[in-house]
Amino acid sequence: MIAAGRGLRADAVRDVPEQRRLHIVAALDARDGVRAQSLAQRFGVSVETIRRDLLVLERKGLVRRVHGGAVRAGSRTIEASFDARKVANLSAKRAMARLAVSLLEPGSTVIFDVGTSVTEIARALPRDFSCRVLTNSLVAAGELSRMPHVEVLAAGGRVRAGDLACSGQTTGDFFRGFFADQVFLGSGGVHPKAGLTDYHLDEIAVRKVMIQRSRESYVLADATKIGQIAVGAVCSVEQVSAVITDDRADPGVLAALRDCGVDVLVAPTEGDASVGAPAPAYFPKRRA
């Protein structure tokens, strides 16, 4: 997972904070996230020492701390490429997709937004599942076209390279022509005060129409997006039915979201021993 560099003794990495922090940053260059417990075991130091390292690195803008560890520091205005995002945090996205599928009713009309997390829902659907899907994601439409009992209606519009996402006036008009039971939304970030935000400004208007035309709206945001703010505002968290995330998300931020009046659904990730015991699958919003 993390190895001491060639020519550098392991005890030097352990005893010299600067060297240890360089190795933490290098580990994040090779993968999407690191766990404090795993780093402590690797370097032979305490978890508290690693937490101090991560705090120093966060203050330098090199990492972003999350519950139990850290992820790469991101930009508020620039999103990673589709190819990078489709393999990042894949176990979390698949866990969220399984939870989302459990919310679907056969025969319903559902909107699938663009994004790698929502596309995983299309891949997680049972082959015999029957529903109608409206989507502005050509990637999701392609996945769903293999499903014999799913009727797929794809929106037109201006296509963004990589994600193959449609947006613009034509796309918005398409969704205005329907009423859906549910919409599953992607996100650039979900924050208790800033709400749902995104990087692609021309797709924000489309998302607003999706929410308006759906009885229930669910936002998929893995732990790296919880508490984050992208450049463009979509809506407040009070305007969505629930946030679906994974069990690495910061519990404090999840509690703050719940206090805002939104349900928080937490998908336990499987096959990752470093995560520890799965969190509860459901945190109800606080009611007056």
Legacy VTK file of the C-alpha trace (Angstrom):
# vtk DataFile Version 3.0
C-alpha trace
ASCII
DATASET POLYDATA
POINTS 288 float
0.000 0.000 0.000
2.658 2.526 1.073
6.324 1.661 0.885
9.347 3.577 2.061
11.258 5.073 -0.839
14.412 3.434 -2.165
17.494 4.438 -0.241
15.435 5.720 2.694
15.340 3.662 5.868
11.903 2.850 7.298
12.872 4.320 10.667
13.747 7.607 8.947
10.239 7.757 7.539
8.908 7.016 11.008
11.039 9.533 12.878
11.143 12.470 10.440
7.717 14.124 10.113
8.558 15.818 6.804
9.545 12.511 5.205
6.458 10.788 6.569
4.210 13.511 5.186
5.866 13.295 1.774
5.040 9.597 1.725
1.439 10.300 2.688
1.098 12.721 -0.234
2.743 10.165 -2.548
0.243 7.548 -1.385
-2.616 9.878 -2.298
-1.094 10.408 -5.736
-1.376 6.654 -6.279
-4.880 6.172 -4.879
-7.944 8.171 -3.928
-7.836 7.966 -0.149
-5.797 6.811 2.833
-6.878 5.568 6.259
-5.250 6.966 9.396
-5.157 3.533 11.027
-3.397 1.961 8.023
-0.865 4.793 7.850
-0.132 4.473 11.568
0.555 0.756 11.191
2.719 1.289 8.115
4.901 3.973 9.679
4.958 2.558 13.210
3.478 5.674 14.795
0.265 6.441 16.652
-3.006 7.291 14.949
-2.891 10.654 16.709
0.493 11.374 15.071
-0.978 10.606 11.658
-3.938 12.863 12.389
-1.524 15.698 13.145
0.291 14.965 9.873
-2.976 15.117 7.962
-3.907 18.389 9.655
-0.572 19.920 8.607
-1.019 18.681 5.037
-4.589 19.972 4.908
-3.468 23.422 6.015
-0.979 23.376 3.140
-3.782 22.502 0.729
-2.289 19.106 -0.133
-4.997 16.822 1.295
-8.538 17.001 2.588
-9.345 15.214 5.812
-12.391 12.934 5.958
-13.691 10.683 8.711
-10.966 8.116 9.426
-8.357 9.425 7.004
-7.850 11.778 4.069
-8.460 12.182 0.347
-6.812 14.290 -2.310
-7.410 18.016 -2.109
-9.763 19.126 -4.853
-10.617 22.279 -6.761
-13.892 24.115 -6.270
-14.061 25.051 -9.952
-12.519 22.112 -11.843
-13.809 18.549 -11.697
-11.605 15.526 -12.321
-11.962 13.782 -15.682
-14.687 11.202 -16.253
-12.114 8.436 -16.736
-10.535 9.288 -13.380
-13.857 9.580 -11.558
-15.364 6.358 -12.876
-12.734 4.288 -11.045
-12.392 6.537 -7.979
-14.160 5.324 -4.823
-15.763 2.574 -6.873
-16.681 0.377 -3.907
-18.503 3.310 -2.310
-20.346 4.136 -5.538
-21.438 0.537 -5.965
-22.640 0.418 -2.354
-24.654 3.606 -2.875
-26.061 2.192 -6.105
-27.285 -0.948 -4.339
-29.018 1.207 -1.748
-30.582 3.345 -4.488
-31.899 0.266 -6.296
-33.637 -0.810 -3.080
-35.649 2.430 -3.225
-36.977 1.789 -6.731
-40.473 0.457 -7.395
-41.198 -1.735 -10.440
-43.162 0.129 -13.087
-42.081 3.567 -11.880
-40.800 6.482 -13.926
-37.325 7.510 -12.807
-34.878 10.249 -13.806
-31.171 9.406 -13.891
-28.853 12.411 -13.789
-25.351 12.429 -15.252
-22.341 11.270 -13.269
-20.394 8.170 -12.372
-22.342 7.465 -9.167
-25.722 7.523 -10.901
-24.403 5.390 -13.755
-23.615 2.684 -11.189
-27.348 2.497 -10.407
-27.986 1.541 -14.028
-25.382 -1.211 -13.721
-26.839 -2.454 -10.418
-30.409 -2.932 -11.638
-31.594 -6.563 -11.697
-31.925 -7.762 -15.273
-35.635 -8.475 -14.866
-36.419 -5.048 -13.362
-39.133 -3.096 -15.173
-39.337 0.708 -15.214
-39.110 3.791 -17.404
-35.929 5.888 -17.184
-35.486 9.453 -18.388
-31.859 10.515 -18.578
-29.501 13.144 -19.944
-26.561 10.759 -19.578
-25.682 8.940 -22.783
-23.466 6.619 -20.715
-26.398 5.611 -18.493
-28.662 5.292 -21.539
-26.184 2.872 -23.098
-26.046 0.764 -19.933
-29.838 0.703 -19.619
-30.343 -0.206 -23.280
-29.156 -3.718 -22.393
-32.042 -4.148 -19.949
-34.957 -5.918 -21.678
-37.684 -4.462 -19.434
-36.426 -0.891 -19.052
-37.826 1.774 -21.357
-35.136 4.401 -21.910
-35.888 7.955 -23.004
-32.731 9.978 -23.625
-32.726 13.766 -23.618
-31.051 15.628 -26.420
-29.010 18.787 -26.100
-25.395 19.868 -26.077
-23.128 16.908 -25.258
-20.185 17.369 -22.889
-17.144 15.281 -23.806
-16.041 12.527 -21.451
-19.215 12.283 -19.374
-21.417 12.333 -22.499
-23.794 14.554 -20.541
-26.531 16.506 -22.314
-27.451 20.018 -21.204
-28.965 23.247 -22.447
-32.444 24.503 -23.325
-33.361 21.373 -25.292
-32.474 19.158 -22.345
-34.472 21.256 -19.890
-37.505 21.265 -22.194
-37.299 17.472 -22.439
-37.652 17.007 -18.676
-40.412 19.627 -18.442
-42.536 17.267 -20.522
-42.661 14.594 -17.793
-43.552 13.941 -14.169
-41.347 11.335 -12.498
-41.647 9.296 -9.332
-37.987 9.702 -8.402
-34.818 11.426 -9.539
-31.298 10.301 -8.668
-28.862 13.188 -8.848
-25.104 13.407 -9.046
-23.248 16.177 -7.257
-20.008 18.086 -7.010
-20.559 18.596 -3.296
-23.180 18.468 -0.551
-22.884 20.946 2.309
-25.324 21.736 5.149
-25.264 25.482 4.411
-24.304 25.660 0.728
-26.587 22.777 -0.237
-26.136 20.786 -3.434
-23.466 22.260 -5.713
-21.828 21.290 -8.990
-18.947 22.146 -11.317
-20.821 22.368 -14.629
-22.887 25.533 -14.658
-24.856 24.728 -17.801
-26.150 21.510 -16.190
-27.428 23.184 -13.022
-30.600 24.511 -14.682
-31.373 20.994 -15.916
-31.004 19.580 -12.405
-33.425 22.156 -11.055
-36.036 21.034 -13.585
-35.426 17.389 -12.651
-36.117 18.158 -8.991
-39.239 20.168 -9.810
-40.644 17.352 -11.944
-40.002 14.513 -9.465
-42.018 13.414 -6.439
-38.856 12.288 -4.622
-35.268 13.405 -5.173
-32.130 11.604 -4.015
-28.587 12.965 -4.165
-25.707 10.494 -4.448
-22.529 11.816 -2.830
-19.706 9.608 -1.609
-17.625 10.580 1.420
-15.253 12.750 -0.625
-18.161 15.044 -1.586
-19.875 15.330 1.789
-19.142 18.750 3.287
-17.650 20.028 0.010
-18.733 23.026 -2.060
-18.372 23.245 -5.851
-18.645 26.485 -7.793
-22.342 26.439 -8.774
-25.394 26.292 -6.481
-28.141 23.814 -7.412
-30.487 23.877 -4.405
-30.601 23.778 -0.619
-30.508 20.383 1.084
-34.055 21.002 2.316
-35.249 20.714 -1.286
-34.209 17.059 -1.675
-35.766 13.979 -0.097
-32.533 12.319 0.991
-28.769 12.219 0.601
-27.237 8.819 -0.171
-23.612 8.438 0.911
-21.175 5.793 2.140
-19.925 4.885 5.604
-16.677 6.895 5.359
-18.538 10.210 5.414
-17.887 12.596 8.287
-20.518 11.858 10.989
-20.522 15.490 12.090
-21.462 16.717 8.620
-24.111 14.004 8.304
-25.627 15.134 11.603
-25.655 18.734 10.364
-27.415 17.643 7.172
-29.993 15.778 9.222
-30.557 18.883 11.349
-31.340 20.766 8.134
-34.323 18.467 7.619
-32.983 16.006 5.059
-32.838 12.236 5.447
-29.358 10.719 5.220
-29.023 7.165 3.890
-25.641 5.556 4.548
-24.560 2.609 2.398
-22.131 0.214 4.126
-19.148 -0.539 1.907
-18.286 -4.198 1.567
-14.959 -5.956 1.259
-12.906 -3.147 2.834
-11.582 -4.238 6.199
-10.021 -0.837 6.803
-13.404 0.785 6.980
-14.377 -1.019 10.166
-17.899 -1.783 11.287
-20.563 -0.481 8.895
-22.497 2.576 9.940
-26.263 2.448 10.345
-27.966 2.405 6.956
-30.410 5.158 7.830
-30.171 8.444 9.715
-33.634 10.070 9.824
-33.851 13.807 9.657
-34.579 15.588 12.905
-38.254 16.445 13.095
-39.793 19.271 15.069
LINES 1 289
288 0 1 2 3 4 5 6 7 8 9 10 11 12 13 14 15 16 17 18 19 20 21 22 23 24 25 26 27 28 29 30 31 32 33 34 35 36 37 38 39 40 41 42 43 44 45 46 47 48 49 50 51 52 53 54 55 56 57 58 59 60 61 62 63 64 65 66 67 68 69 70 71 72 73 74 75 76 77 78 79 80 81 82 83 84 85 86 87 88 89 90 91 92 93 94 95 96 97 98 99 100 101 102 103 104 105 106 107 108 109 110 111 112 113 114 115 116 117 118 119 120 121 122 123 124 125 126 127 128 129 130 131 132 133 134 135 136 137 138 139 140 141 142 143 144 145 146 147 148 149 150 151 152 153 154 155 156 157 158 159 160 161 162 163 164 165 166 167 168 169 170 171 172 173 174 175 176 177 178 179 180 181 182 183 184 185 186 187 188 189 190 191 192 193 194 195 196 197 198 199 200 201 202 203 204 205 206 207 208 209 210 211 212 213 214 215 216 217 218 219 220 221 222 223 224 225 226 227 228 229 230 231 232 233 234 235 236 237 238 239 240 241 242 243 244 245 246 247 248 249 250 251 252 253 254 255 256 257 258 259 260 261 262 263 264 265 266 267 268 269 270 271 272 273 274 275 276 277 278 279 280 281 282 283 284 285 286 287
